[in-house]
Amino acid sequence: MTVETNGRESVRIEEIADALGVTPQTIWRWRRNGSIPISSKNRGRFYTTEEVELIRQFAEQD
C-alpha cells in the first residue's frame, strides 16, 4: 500500500520486503548495518520511492 505524505509517495517496509523476497527483519538489519538509508517517515516504517530504488539496488548486489 503506497501512501502519500506531503505530496510524496511512500511505501511500507513490509511491502518493500515482500517485493524483494526478503523479510522485514532483513530490511531492519540492513538499516542497522548502515547498508540502506534510514527513513525519517513515520518512525522509519515508510520509505519514499527514491529510497525504495536505493534499497532495491542494494538487494540486487547482496
N, CA, C and O atoms as a printed pandas DataFrame, in Angstrom:
     atom_number atom_name residue_name chain_id  residue_number  x_coord  y_coord  z_coord
0              1         N          MET        A               1    0.837   -1.177    0.000
1              2        CA          MET        A               1    0.000    0.000    0.000
2              3         C          MET        A               1    0.883    1.242    0.000
3              4         O          MET        A               1    1.643    1.481    0.938
4              5         N          THR        A               2    0.773    2.003   -1.035
5              6        CA          THR        A               2    1.515    3.257   -1.134
6              7         C          THR        A               2    0.659    4.366   -0.529
7              8         O          THR        A               2   -0.537    4.460   -0.806
8              9         N          VAL        A               3    1.273    5.195    0.289
9             10        CA          VAL        A               3    0.575    6.332    0.880
10            11         C          VAL        A               3    1.253    7.609    0.428
11            12         O          VAL        A               3    2.422    7.605    0.043
12            13         N          GLU        A               4    0.518    8.684    0.480
13            14        CA          GLU        A               4    1.091    9.967    0.100
14            15         C          GLU        A               4    1.239   10.830    1.339
15            16         O          GLU        A               4    0.283   11.035    2.087
16            17         N          THR        A               5    2.444   11.332    1.547
17            18        CA          THR        A               5    2.745   12.199    2.674
18            19         C          THR        A               5    3.446   13.439    2.147
19            20         O          THR        A               5    4.470   13.342    1.471
20            21         N          ASN        A               6    2.903   14.582    2.453
21            22        CA          ASN        A               6    3.492   15.845    1.996
22            23         C          ASN        A               6    3.743   15.841    0.486
23            24         O          ASN        A               6    4.761   16.350    0.018
24            25         N          GLY        A               7    2.813   15.268   -0.265
25            26        CA          GLY        A               7    2.923   15.259   -1.715
26            27         C          GLY        A               7    3.892   14.239   -2.281
27            28         O          GLY        A               7    4.159   14.247   -3.483
28            29         N          ARG        A               8    4.429   13.355   -1.438
29            30        CA          ARG        A               8    5.369   12.326   -1.901
30            31         C          ARG        A               8    4.818   10.947   -1.577
31            32         O          ARG        A               8    4.264   10.722   -0.501
32            33         N          GLU        A               9    4.977   10.027   -2.523
33            34        CA          GLU        A               9    4.534    8.663   -2.280
34            35         C          GLU        A               9    5.511    7.957   -1.344
35            36         O          GLU        A               9    6.725    8.133   -1.438
36            37         N          SER        A              10    4.954    7.160   -0.445
37            38        CA          SER        A              10    5.765    6.393    0.496
38            39         C          SER        A              10    5.264    4.953    0.513
39            40         O          SER        A              10    4.082    4.688    0.293
40            41         N          VAL        A              11    6.190    4.026    0.781
41            42        CA          VAL        A              11    5.889    2.601    0.761
42            43         C          VAL        A              11    6.251    2.003    2.117
43            44         O          VAL        A              11    7.280    2.341    2.702
44            45         N          ARG        A              12    5.396    1.114    2.607
45            46        CA          ARG        A              12    5.650    0.460    3.895
46            47         C          ARG        A              12    6.808   -0.521    3.779
47            48         O          ARG        A              12    7.013   -1.138    2.734
48            49         N          ILE        A              13    7.552   -0.656    4.854
49            50        CA          ILE        A              13    8.716   -1.533    4.883
50            51         C          ILE        A              13    8.329   -2.984    4.582
51            52         O          ILE        A              13    9.099   -3.708    3.951
52            53         N          GLU        A              14    7.145   -3.415    5.025
53            54        CA          GLU        A              14    6.699   -4.786    4.768
54            55         C          GLU        A              14    6.487   -5.035    3.276
55            56         O          GLU        A              14    6.771   -6.120    2.769
56            57         N          GLU        A              15    5.992   -4.030    2.594
57            58        CA          GLU        A              15    5.766   -4.169    1.153
58            59         C          GLU        A              15    7.085   -4.213    0.386
59            60         O          GLU        A              15    7.215   -4.940   -0.598
60            61         N          ILE        A              16    8.042   -3.444    0.835
61            62        CA          ILE        A              16    9.364   -3.470    0.208
62            63         C          ILE        A              16    9.966   -4.862    0.368
63            64         O          ILE        A              16   10.495   -5.432   -0.586
64            65         N          ALA        A              17    9.882   -5.397    1.570
65            66        CA          ALA        A              17   10.423   -6.732    1.845
66            67         C          ALA        A              17    9.744   -7.774    0.961
67            68         O          ALA        A              17   10.423   -8.615    0.371
68            69         N          ASP        A              18    8.421   -7.733    0.861
69            70        CA          ASP        A              18    7.698   -8.682    0.008
70            71         C          ASP        A              18    8.158   -8.589   -1.440
71            72         O          ASP        A              18    8.385   -9.610   -2.090
72            73         N          ALA        A              19    8.295   -7.380   -1.943
73            74        CA          ALA        A              19    8.691   -7.182   -3.335
74            75         C          ALA        A              19   10.101   -7.708   -3.606
75            76         O          ALA        A              19   10.398   -8.155   -4.714
76            77         N          LEU        A              20   10.965   -7.654   -2.593
77            78        CA          LEU        A              20   12.349   -8.097   -2.760
78            79         C          LEU        A              20   12.551   -9.565   -2.390
79            80         O          LEU        A              20   13.623  -10.127   -2.613
80            81         N          GLY        A              21   11.518  -10.177   -1.826
81            82        CA          GLY        A              21   11.638  -11.580   -1.427
82            83         C          GLY        A              21   12.461  -11.784   -0.171
83            84         O          GLY        A              21   13.100  -12.822    0.005
84            85         N          VAL        A              22   12.441  -10.784    0.705
85            86        CA          VAL        A              22   13.136  -10.885    1.989
86            87         C          VAL        A              22   12.139  -10.596    3.099
87            88         O          VAL        A              22   11.003  -10.206    2.833
88            89         N          THR        A              23   12.557  -10.783    4.324
89            90        CA          THR        A              23   11.673  -10.485    5.448
90            91         C          THR        A              23   11.849   -9.029    5.880
91            92         O          THR        A              23   12.878   -8.416    5.598
92            93         N          PRO        A              24   10.848   -8.478    6.561
93            94        CA          PRO        A              24   11.030   -7.125    7.098
94            95         C          PRO        A              24   12.235   -7.041    8.040
95            96         O          PRO        A              24   12.880   -5.996    8.132
96            97         N          GLN        A              25   12.533   -8.129    8.732
97            98        CA          GLN        A              25   13.683   -8.140    9.634
98            99         C          GLN        A              25   14.984   -7.932    8.854
99           100         O          GLN        A              25   15.922   -7.314    9.357
100          101         N          THR        A              26   15.033   -8.447    7.635
101          102        CA          THR        A              26   16.216   -8.237    6.804
102          103         C          THR        A              26   16.375   -6.764    6.476
103          104         O          THR        A              26   17.485   -6.233    6.515
104          105         N          ILE        A              27   15.268   -6.097    6.152
105          106        CA          ILE        A              27   15.319   -4.660    5.873
106          107         C          ILE        A              27   15.816   -3.915    7.110
107          108         O          ILE        A              27   16.670   -3.035    7.003
108          109         N          TRP        A              28   15.284   -4.263    8.286
109          110        CA          TRP        A              28   15.716   -3.616    9.527
110          111         C          TRP        A              28   17.206   -3.861    9.770
111          112         O          TRP        A              28   17.921   -2.956   10.200
112          113         N          ARG        A              29   17.676   -5.078    9.498
113          114        CA          ARG        A              29   19.103   -5.388    9.689
114          115         C          ARG        A              29   19.965   -4.565    8.745
115          116         O          ARG        A              29   20.998   -4.037    9.158
116          117         N          TRP        A              30   19.558   -4.447    7.481
117          118        CA          TRP        A              30   20.304   -3.624    6.529
118          119         C          TRP        A              30   20.375   -2.184    7.012
119          120         O          TRP        A              30   21.405   -1.526    6.867
120          121         N          ARG        A              31   19.270   -1.690    7.592
121          122        CA          ARG        A              31   19.262   -0.324    8.132
122          123         C          ARG        A              31   20.251   -0.197    9.275
123          124         O          ARG        A              31   21.072    0.719    9.318
124          125         N          ARG        A              32   20.151   -1.134   10.194
125          126        CA          ARG        A              32   21.014   -1.101   11.389
126          127         C          ARG        A              32   22.490   -1.147   10.998
127          128         O          ARG        A              32   23.321   -0.503   11.639
128          129         N          ASN        A              33   22.819   -1.907    9.950
129          130        CA          ASN        A              33   24.202   -2.025    9.489
130          131         C          ASN        A              33   24.646   -0.830    8.658
131          132         O          ASN        A              33   25.826   -0.713    8.326
132          133         N          GLY        A              34   23.721    0.051    8.319
133          134        CA          GLY        A              34   24.055    1.220    7.524
134          135         C          GLY        A              34   24.132    0.940    6.030
135          136         O          GLY        A              34   24.640    1.765    5.271
136          137         N          SER        A              35   23.635   -0.209    5.603
137          138        CA          SER        A              35   23.687   -0.585    4.191
138          139         C          SER        A              35   22.655    0.139    3.341
139          140         O          SER        A              35   22.865    0.352    2.147
140          141         N          ILE        A              36   21.544    0.514    3.956
141          142        CA          ILE        A              36   20.484    1.241    3.248
142          143         C          ILE        A              36   20.115    2.474    4.066
143          144         O          ILE        A              36   20.431    2.547    5.253
144          145         N          PRO        A              37   19.451    3.440    3.443
145          146        CA          PRO        A              37   19.092    4.654    4.181
146          147         C          PRO        A              37   18.077    4.375    5.282
147          148         O          PRO        A              37   17.266    3.454    5.184
148          149         N          ILE        A              38   18.139    5.178    6.313
149          150        CA          ILE        A              38   17.152    5.110    7.382
150          151         C          ILE        A              38   16.124    6.188    7.106
151          152         O          ILE        A              38   16.434    7.380    7.097
152          153         N          SER        A              39   14.906    5.753    6.882
153          154        CA          SER        A              39   13.839    6.696    6.572
154          155         C          SER        A              39   13.439    7.472    7.824
155          156         O          SER        A              39   13.441    6.934    8.931
156          157         N          SER        A              40   13.106    8.715    7.635
157          158        CA          SER        A              40   12.644    9.530    8.762
158          159         C          SER        A              40   11.119    9.583    8.822
159          160         O          SER        A              40   10.553   10.237    9.698
160          161         N          LYS        A              41   10.460    8.900    7.900
161          162        CA          LYS        A              41    8.997    8.940    7.845
162          163         C          LYS        A              41    8.383    7.928    8.801
163          164         O          LYS        A              41    8.757    6.755    8.811
164          165         N          ASN        A              42    7.436    8.400    9.602
165          166        CA          ASN        A              42    6.640    7.540   10.474
166          167         C          ASN        A              42    7.499    6.518   11.208
167          168         O          ASN        A              42    7.269    5.312   11.114
168          169         N          ARG        A              43    8.483    7.014   11.934
169          170        CA          ARG        A              43    9.396    6.187   12.722
170          171         C          ARG        A              43   10.127    5.149   11.878
171          172         O          ARG        A              43   10.452    4.062   12.356
172          173         N          GLY        A              44   10.384    5.496   10.619
173          174        CA          GLY        A              44   11.158    4.620    9.761
174          175         C          GLY        A              44   10.385    3.487    9.124
175          176         O          GLY        A              44   10.988    2.592    8.532
176          177         N          ARG        A              45    9.074    3.497    9.228
177          178        CA          ARG        A              45    8.282    2.406    8.675
178          179         C          ARG        A              45    7.900    2.621    7.213
179          180         O          ARG        A              45    7.415    1.700    6.557
180          181         N          PHE        A              46    8.112    3.812    6.709
181          182        CA          PHE        A              46    7.791    4.141    5.321
182          183         C          PHE        A              46    9.025    4.687    4.622
183          184         O          PHE        A              46    9.846    5.379    5.224
184          185         N          TYR        A              47    9.140    4.363    3.339
185          186        CA          TYR        A              47   10.236    4.859    2.526
186          187         C          TYR        A              47    9.683    5.563    1.298
187          188         O          TYR        A              47    8.647    5.167    0.762
188          189         N          THR        A              48   10.373    6.605    0.852
189          190        CA          THR        A              48    9.978    7.271   -0.389
190          191         C          THR        A              48   10.316    6.357   -1.557
191          192         O          THR        A              48   11.095    5.415   -1.414
192          193         N          THR        A              49    9.730    6.640   -2.703
193          194        CA          THR        A              49   10.016    5.816   -3.881
194          195         C          THR        A              49   11.491    5.903   -4.263
195          196         O          THR        A              49   12.054    4.937   -4.777
196          197         N          GLU        A              50   12.118    7.043   -4.018
197          198        CA          GLU        A              50   13.556    7.179   -4.293
198          199         C          GLU        A              50   14.378    6.269   -3.375
199          200         O          GLU        A              50   15.335    5.630   -3.813
200          201         N          GLU        A              51   13.993    6.219   -2.106
201          202        CA          GLU        A              51   14.695    5.355   -1.150
202          203         C          GLU        A              51   14.480    3.885   -1.486
203          204         O          GLU        A              51   15.388    3.069   -1.333
204          205         N          VAL        A              52   13.267    3.548   -1.947
205          206        CA          VAL        A              52   12.974    2.168   -2.342
206          207         C          VAL        A              52   13.906    1.735   -3.466
207          208         O          VAL        A              52   14.384    0.601   -3.476
208          209         N          GLU        A              53   14.164    2.621   -4.400
209          210        CA          GLU        A              53   15.072    2.303   -5.506
210          211         C          GLU        A              53   16.485    2.012   -4.980
211          212         O          GLU        A              53   17.137    1.082   -5.456
212          213         N          LEU        A              54   16.957    2.782   -4.018
213          214        CA          LEU        A              54   18.274    2.526   -3.421
214          215         C          LEU        A              54   18.307    1.167   -2.721
215          216         O          LEU        A              54   19.298    0.442   -2.804
216          217         N          ILE        A              55   17.228    0.835   -2.040
217          218        CA          ILE        A              55   17.144   -0.457   -1.346
218          219         C          ILE        A              55   17.145   -1.587   -2.368
219          220         O          ILE        A              55   17.820   -2.598   -2.174
220          221         N          ARG        A              56   16.392   -1.424   -3.456
221          222        CA          ARG        A              56   16.341   -2.440   -4.496
222          223         C          ARG        A              56   17.727   -2.666   -5.089
223          224         O          ARG        A              56   18.128   -3.809   -5.309
224          225         N          GLN        A              57   18.459   -1.588   -5.349
225          226        CA          GLN        A              57   19.810   -1.710   -5.897
226          227         C          GLN        A              57   20.724   -2.458   -4.933
227          228         O          GLN        A              57   21.513   -3.305   -5.352
228          229         N          PHE        A              58   20.618   -2.151   -3.655
229          230        CA          PHE        A              58   21.434   -2.851   -2.657
230          231         C          PHE        A              58   21.076   -4.332   -2.630
231          232         O          PHE        A              58   21.964   -5.183   -2.597
232          233         N          ALA        A              59   19.778   -4.649   -2.644
233          234        CA          ALA        A              59   19.328   -6.036   -2.573
234          235         C          ALA        A              59   19.825   -6.842   -3.767
235          236         O          ALA        A              59   20.140   -8.024   -3.630
236          237         N          GLU        A              60   19.898   -6.218   -4.921
237          238        CA          GLU        A              60   20.349   -6.923   -6.115
238          239         C          GLU        A              60   21.831   -7.267   -6.073
239          240         O          GLU        A              60   22.261   -8.247   -6.682
240          241         N          GLN        A              61   22.613   -6.466   -5.358
241          242        CA          GLN        A              61   24.043   -6.761   -5.271
242          243         C          GLN        A              61   24.384   -7.641   -4.105
243          244         O          GLN        A              61   25.477   -8.205   -4.060
244          245         N          ASP        A              62   23.478   -7.777   -3.153
245          246        CA          ASP        A              62   23.728   -8.559   -1.937
246          247         C          ASP        A              62   23.798  -10.032   -2.219
247          248         O          ASP        A              62   24.002  -10.827   -1.302
